Amino acid sequence: MSSDSSKKRKPKVIRTDGGPQEGKRSRPDADQDARYYSEEAEVDLRDPSKDYELYKQTCQDLQKLMAEIQELKSKGNKDSAAEIEERRIQSCVHFMTLKKLNRLAHIRLKKGRDQTHEAKQKVDAYHLQLQNLLYEVMHLQKEITKCLEFKSKHEEIELVSIKEFYDEAPPEISKPEVTTDDPHQQTLSRLDWELEQRKRLAEKYKECLANKEKILKEIEVKKEYLSNLQPRLNSIMQASLPVQEYLSMPFDQVHKQYETARHLPPPLYVLFVQASAYGQACDKKLAVAIEGNVEEAKALCKPPEDSQDDESDSDAEEEQNTKRRRPTLGVQLDDKRKEMLKRHPLSVTIDLKCKDGSVLLLTFYYLMNLNVMTVKAKVTAAMEMTMPISAGDLLSPDSLLSCLYPGDHGKRTPNPANQFQFDKVGILTLSDYVTELGHPYVWVQKLGGLHFPKDQPQPVVADSSLSASHMERTMKLLKMRLESRLALHKQFASLEHGILPVSSECQHLFPAKIVSRLVKWSALTYEDYLELPYTKDVVEAGLAEDTHLYYMALIERGTAKLQVAVVLNPGYSSVPPVFSLCLNWKGEKTSSNDDNIRAMESEVNVYYKELCGPKPGYQLLTNQLQRLCVVLDVYLETETHDNSVEGPKEFPQEKMCLRLVRGPSRMKPFRFNYPQGFFSHR
């Protein structure tokens, strides 16, 4: 019992002066005015400040009692034991008071924390309520914004104007007395009128559909009739082939050509159409045709068919090839170059026929990846011609069409974008491939309707108007080029044998007797021409380019030898040849050290128009060489004779001259006057 009683703490009662005695009763049915002792309830009744004052007072009293006990013990009197015991009891009472105050303080702290927690919960509840209200406000603002930004479907409908609405709509719909001042009612009325109009249009649309179905049925009937008619027409066309051949009207062949032309790339198609139109209108002998593989051209237009089986087979083959041999970088570049320079399977050929029956065959190609056109040329003479050694470059494909227009030598691509494509695959210049691909002349691009502006690069599209504007002039230039080269070819055959073939129309330009003769005529390379000392003036003047043709002639009379270096422009005879002279007689005489040699050059270079002869002037070269023979005679015959030398004069005077020399420079009379037959100064 003593142990159980020691475990249970009995409530302690602090009795204060004047305070009521408090205790705890265990009977649940106590009287209503009876009170249980509860420190929690007592905390609410006590003033904390008074408890604090009581705490300080108790501490002071306890300190005082301890001091007194210490003092009594230090005195050591036996009579002070009772006092010490009394003060010890008082101290215990004060300790109990401090414990109770401590418990009350803890209870107050717990209650404060509970009140703080409750207040915090209220604040959290208010905060949550505030967040809910803010969310509702935001939701309402969004809804208000949606309402303000709402666009009705009627805003997308193009309604008739207000004036037209009031003019056309009936009064029961327009209601002018109501809608004039009310925009909302006005909009509703306009929508009603729009609905009414659309209903009418819908009925009309149904009627049109019915008519369309009726017309479609009629078209089907006529299609069936035409499909039955096609075999009959084919049989009629087949039966008319002999008549077409007899009348030289190949309608069937032309139809097939135009069917094939549908598969041409745009530049070649423009060239084909414009060349055919030019042939029909201006040159009946012009023949235009399409050559190449039509099936390959059709395959280019079709999209590749996707097949899983084919892809799997190709992948397997690629894996096998990869295992066998991996292509080197050089092989890959070669494949890329071939793909870059790939031509279209179809090409356009144009046959230009001259009056003598000679034919210039032009084959035009289109390089698909470079978007440029090229041309190859071939000449077919009317009769078999002997091939002079010096005429090797006249009819060669590289020089025949060179500089048809000034500066257009066809060695560089006219498309500026091609250079960037060449850099990717390691192609330095297109001139390395022109033998195989053809020459990309600028006039070829224009015939195909292609124009590549350098200042403002833009996508290039074939323009038929550009082709039409250049077709006639280009065809005339091609004919003139062929005729001039064929005429030069014939002249070179005679020149190599020392014969100057002067035509009867040009006999009056020269005296009857010419002693000097042409001994040698040969071709000369551009590099050899540059090395000649007496051609520097021509080279510095820019009259000698690598696209020109160069020849060397040798004219002799006795011991005098006249070397003639000739620059033949590709545009002969529109552009005259340029002559440079060097006379080997009593030393070496050129235009730089002899004024008369310069005058002899002027006779053929400056006054060449006197030697053109009848148009188109293809005999100009022969006449210039003949004039050089004449002026060489005049130069030698008018030279003063050295009396100290015995024997006859080497070059007796046979030409009639009014004056042998003139002026301080001792210029000789090189101008021939017809029909008088004498020579005079210019």
Long-range contacts (C-beta under 8 A, 24 or more apart in sequence): 11-37, 12-96, 12-100, 13-37, 14-96, 14-97, 14-100, 39-100, 39-103, 39-104, 39-107, 40-107, 42-104, 43-104, 43-107, 43-108, 43-111, 46-104, 48-108, 51-101, 51-104, 51-105, 54-97, 54-101, 55-98, 55-101, 58-94, 58-97, 58-98, 58-101, 59-98, 61-90, 61-94, 62-91, 62-94, 62-95, 62-98, 65-90, 65-91, 65-94, 66-91, 154-187, 154-191, 157-191, 157-194, 159-190, 159-191, 159-194, 160-190, 160-193, 160-194, 162-186, 162-190, 165-189, 165-190, 165-193, 168-193, 169-193, 257-289, 257-290, 260-290, 260-294, 260-346, 261-290, 263-294, 263-297, 263-298, 263-301, 263-346, 264-290, 264-297, 264-344, 264-346, 264-348, 265-344, 265-346, 265-366, 265-368, 266-449, 266-461, 266-462, 267-366, 267-373, 267-445, 267-448, 267-449, 267-450, 267-462, 268-344, 268-346, 268-347, 268-348, 268-364, 268-366, 268-373, 268-448, 269-462, 270-448, 270-449, 270-462, 270-463, 270-464, 270-467, 271-348, 271-364, 271-373, 271-447, 271-448, 271-449, 271-467, 272-348, 273-464, 274-447, 274-449, 274-464, 274-467, 274-468, 274-471, 275-348, 275-350, 275-447, 275-471, 277-468, 278-471, 278-472, 278-475, 282-472, 282-475, 283-475, 285-353, 286-350, 286-351, 286-352, 286-353, 286-475, 287-349, 287-350, 287-351, 287-353, 288-348, 288-349, 288-350, 288-351, 289-348, 289-349, 289-351, 290-346, 290-347, 290-348, 290-349, 291-346, 291-347, 291-348, 291-349, 291-363, 292-344, 292-345, 292-346, 292-347, 293-345, 293-346, 294-345, 294-346, 296-345, 297-344, 297-345, 297-346, 300-344, 300-345, 333-425, 333-426, 336-424, 336-425, 337-425, 337-426, 337-427, 339-369, 340-369, 340-370, 340-421, 340-422, 340-425, 340-427, 341-367, 341-369, 341-370, 341-433, 341-437, 342-367, 342-368, 342-369, 343-367, 343-368, 343-437, 344-368, 352-475, 352-478, 352-479, 352-482, 354-382, 354-479, 354-482, 354-483, 354-486, 356-382, 356-486, 357-382, 357-383, 358-382, 358-482, 358-483, 358-486, 360-478, 360-479, 360-482, 362-478, 363-438, 364-438, 364-444, 364-447, 364-448, 365-437, 365-438, 366-448, 367-437, 367-440, 369-421, 370-413, 370-415, 370-418, 370-421, 371-415, 371-417, 371-450, 371-460, 372-413, 372-414, 372-415, 372-418, 372-440, 372-445, 372-450, 373-440, 373-444, 373-445, 373-447, 373-448, 373-450, 374-434, 374-437, 374-438, 374-439, 374-440, 374-444, 375-401, 375-438, 375-439, 375-441, 375-444, 376-438, 376-439, 377-401, 379-482, 379-485, 379-486, 381-486, 385-489, 385-490, 385-493, 386-493, 388-489, 388-492, 388-493, 388-495, 388-496, 389-496, 389-522, 389-523, 390-492, 390-495, 390-496, 390-521, 390-522, 390-523, 390-551, 391-488, 391-489, 391-492, 391-493, 392-523, 393-523, 393-549, 394-485, 394-488, 394-489, 394-492, 394-549, 395-485, 395-486, 395-489, 397-439, 398-434, 398-435, 398-439, 399-547, 399-549, 399-570, 400-481, 400-482, 400-485, 401-439, 401-441, 401-478, 401-481, 402-439, 402-547, 402-570, 403-547, 403-569, 403-570, 403-571, 404-441, 404-443, 404-474, 404-477, 404-478, 404-481, 404-570, 404-571, 405-441, 405-442, 405-443, 405-477, 406-571, 408-441, 408-442, 408-443, 409-547, 410-434, 410-439, 410-440, 410-441, 410-444, 411-439, 412-440, 413-440, 414-440, 414-442, 414-445, 414-450, 414-452, 415-452, 415-460, 416-452, 416-454, 416-457, 417-457, 443-470, 443-474, 446-470, 446-474, 447-471, 447-474, 480-574, 480-616, 481-570, 483-616, 483-618, 484-572, 484-573, 484-616, 484-618, 487-618, 487-619, 488-568, 488-572, 488-618, 488-621, 491-619, 491-621, 491-622, 492-521, 494-622, 495-521, 495-553, 495-622, 495-625, 496-521, 496-522, 500-622, 500-625, 500-626, 500-629, 501-622, 502-619, 502-622, 502-623, 502-626, 503-613, 503-614, 503-619, 505-613, 505-614, 506-611, 506-613, 506-614, 506-619, 506-623, 508-674, 508-675, 509-610, 509-611, 509-613, 509-623, 509-626, 509-627, 509-672, 509-674, 510-626, 510-627, 510-630, 510-672, 511-630, 511-655, 511-672, 511-677, 512-677, 513-654, 514-626, 514-629, 514-630, 514-633, 515-557, 515-633, 515-654, 516-555, 516-556, 516-557, 516-562, 516-628, 516-629, 516-630, 516-632, 516-633, 516-636, 517-555, 517-556, 517-557, 517-629, 518-553, 518-554, 518-555, 518-625, 518-629, 519-554, 519-555, 519-556, 520-552, 520-553, 520-554, 521-551, 521-552, 521-553, 521-554, 522-551, 522-552, 523-549, 523-550, 523-551, 523-552, 524-550, 524-551, 524-552, 524-565, 525-550, 526-550, 529-565, 529-567, 532-565, 532-580, 532-582, 533-582, 533-590, 534-563, 534-565, 534-580, 534-581, 534-582, 534-590, 534-591, 534-592, 535-565, 535-580, 537-580, 537-591, 537-592, 538-567, 538-578, 538-580, 543-567, 543-578, 544-578, 553-625, 553-628, 555-625, 555-628, 555-629, 555-632, 557-632, 557-633, 557-636, 557-651, 558-636, 558-650, 558-651, 559-585, 559-650, 560-584, 560-585, 560-632, 560-636, 560-651, 561-585, 562-628, 562-632, 564-625, 564-628, 566-621, 568-621, 572-620, 572-621, 573-612, 573-616, 573-617, 573-618, 573-620, 573-621, 576-605, 576-608, 576-620, 576-624, 577-620, 577-621, 577-624, 578-605, 579-604, 579-605, 579-624, 579-628, 581-628, 583-632, 583-635, 585-636, 595-665, 595-666, 595-667, 596-635, 596-666, 596-667, 596-668, 599-667, 599-668, 599-670, 600-628, 600-631, 600-632, 600-635, 600-670, 603-627, 603-628, 603-631, 603-670, 603-671, 604-628, 607-682, 630-672, 631-670, 634-668, 634-669, 634-670, 634-679, 635-668, 635-670, 638-668, 638-669, 655-679
